[in-house]
Structures are given as C-alpha cells and as structure tokens.
C-alpha cells in the first residue's frame, strides 16, 4: 500500500512516521522547496507527547525542546 500525504507540517510528518512504523509506504508532498526553521514556537500538549512516545521520538523532542515554565492567556 502507498499513501500520499500533502504537507510536511507537524501533522503530516507525524502521520508519515506512524504509517511507516506500520510498514506502509508513504510519499510526502510539500510546496516549500526545503524544510527549515522559521522561528515559530510549537507547543506540544501531553496527549501529543504520548503519541511521540509511541513513535519512539519523545526523548529526542524533550532533549531538543524547551519546557514552558509559565503561560499567560490573553483575550482580544
């Protein structure tokens, strides 16, 4: 089976990793010519980290990331 994934964002790449672990061939299509840092932060909630743990990359993400020490919610 071959699966096409359109978009190499966090959702597309996570889906590709999961499908490859199931033995499914994945082809990722992305409009950007290269994947590079853009200076934006990504917050990964606990449930997302559980998925990354099952994929075997939670420790890598934890090691490379920066945990939040506090947050502020603003309206408007």
Buried (B, 14 or more C-beta within 10 A) or exposed (E): EEBEBEBBEEEBBBBBBBBEEEEEEBEBEBEEEEEEEEEEEEEBEEEBBEBBEEBEBBEEBBEEEEEEEEEEEEEE
